[in-house]
Each structure stands twice: as structure tokens, then as C-alpha cells.
Amino acid sequence: MKKLFLFILICGNINYFCFAQPVRNNRAEALFAAYVTKQLSLTSEEAQGFWPVYQSYRSELKKARQAHKDELEWEETVLNIRKKYRISFKKILVDDKRVNGVFKAERSFRTMLRNEQARRQNKQRSKSKDSQL
């Protein structure tokens, strides 16, 4: 029963991301939503409150990235944005550990994507080398 509930919750979040965002990166965003939902053990009520706040957070980060070309200014701005949204996330997630989990999940998901991309590139290189032989 618990697995069924988690499956329905993940499908609902994937559906939300597929229709709420532009076509670009829908698959990665849907995978991210499922990953974060699992990592934070979001209930359906928490997810309904969390994802709109998270989208606002991501939007603010994107705007800040466009505004700051200097790396140090960018990092300072990111820190301030995270501090600001930490309060909003805590209202929804209640626990500091889960709030920190949002930022940890972001980093670990990006790392997973980079590793997968590198794995695929290595696989493709090895295929092209094999075909040249």
C-alpha cells in the first residue's frame, strides 16, 4: 500500500512538471521531482506546498545567474537566496534536516546527471573506437 501511494505521488509530481514547464528538460525535471520526493519523503500535502516554492526558488536563482557574471558575487547571491528560501522550506518541511536535504538532493542529483553523462560519453567513445578497428 505504501509503495502504491509513493508511486501515485511520484506520478502526480511528474505530471505537474511535464505540464507546468516548457518542453525543454522535462525528463530531467521529472526525474528530479521523483528523486527529491523520495529523498525528502514528501507527503502529498507537503509536495503540493513544496514544489511551487521550489519553482520560485529556482526562478530566482536563474535570474540571479543572469544578473551576475562575477563568480564571487554569484556565490554570495546564491547563499542569500538559499537563506531566504530556507525559511519558506522550513514552514513546509518542518525539520531542519529535511530542509538541508533539499540542497543536498540538488547537489547529489546534479552529480548523478554528470556521472551518467560521462558514462554515456565514454560508452560512445568506446563504441566508435571499436567500429574503427
N, C-alpha and C positions, 0 to 999 in steps of 0.2 A: 504494500500500500504506500509506504514511504517513497519507494522508487517511482511509482506511478505519479505521485504528487510532484516529485522533483522533475520528472520527465515533462509533465504538463507545464510546470513553472518555466523550465528552460525553453520549451517550445513557445510559450507566450512571450518570453523576452526576445527570442529570435524573431518572432513575428513583429514585435514592436520595433526592433531595429531595422528590419527589412523595409518597413513602410514609412518609418519616421525619418530616414536618412536618404541622401542622394544615392544613386546606384553604385557609385564608386566605393570600394572597400566594404560592401555589405557583408560579405562572407567573413572577413576578418573581424568585423564589429559584432557579428552574431556569435562567432566563436568566443570573442572576448566577453560578451554578455554571459554566455553559458559558463565560461571559466570563472568570472568574478562571482556569479551567483553561487557556484559550487564552493569556491574558496571562502566566501563570507557566510555561507549557509543562510542566504536570504530567504525569508518567508515571502509569501506572495504580497502581503501588505507592505513589508519593508521594500521589496522590489518596486512596487508602484510608487513609493515615495523616493527611493534611491535614484532610479535611472533618470528622471527629469533633472534632479540636482546634479547628477554626474554629467549629463549632457551640457548643462550650463557651465560647469567647471571646465570641461574640455573646450567649449567655445571660448571661454575667457583665456585659456592657455593659448589657443590658436591666435587670437587677436594680439596677445602679448608677444608671441613669437614674431608676428609680422611687424610689430612696432619696435622691437629691439634687435638690432644687428650685433651689438656688443655682447659677447658671451657672459661676462660677469653681470651686466645689467639684467640679462635674460634670466640667469640663475636666481638672482635676488628677487625678481618679479615672480618667478615660479614659486619660490619659497613663501612669498607673501600671499599668493593666490591659494596655496595649499593650506596656509594658516587660516585664511578666511573661510574656506570650504570645510575645513576640519570641524568647525562649529556646526555647520549645516549637516554634515555627515553624522556627527555625534547625536544630533536630535533624532535621526532616523535609526541609527545602528546601536545607540545607547552606550556600548562598551568601547573604551579607548583601543583595546586590542583589535577589534573589528575595524575601527576607523583607520588604524595604521595598516590593516590588511588591505584596504583599498589601494594605497600607494604601493605596497609590496606586490600586490597582484598585478598592478600595471607594469611594474618593472619585470616581474617574472614572465608575464605574457609576452612582452617585447623581446626578452631574451629567448623565449621559446620560438618566436617567429624568426628571429635572426638565425638561430641554430638550424631551424628547418630550412630556411632559405640557403644557408651554407651547405647543408646536407644535399639539397637538390642540385645545387650548382656543382658540387663535387661528383655527384652521380652522373650528371650530364657530361661533365668533362671526361670522366672515365669511359662513358659510352662513346664519346667522339674519338677518344684515343683508341678504343677497341676497334672502331669502324675504320680507322686509318691504317691499322695493322692488316 
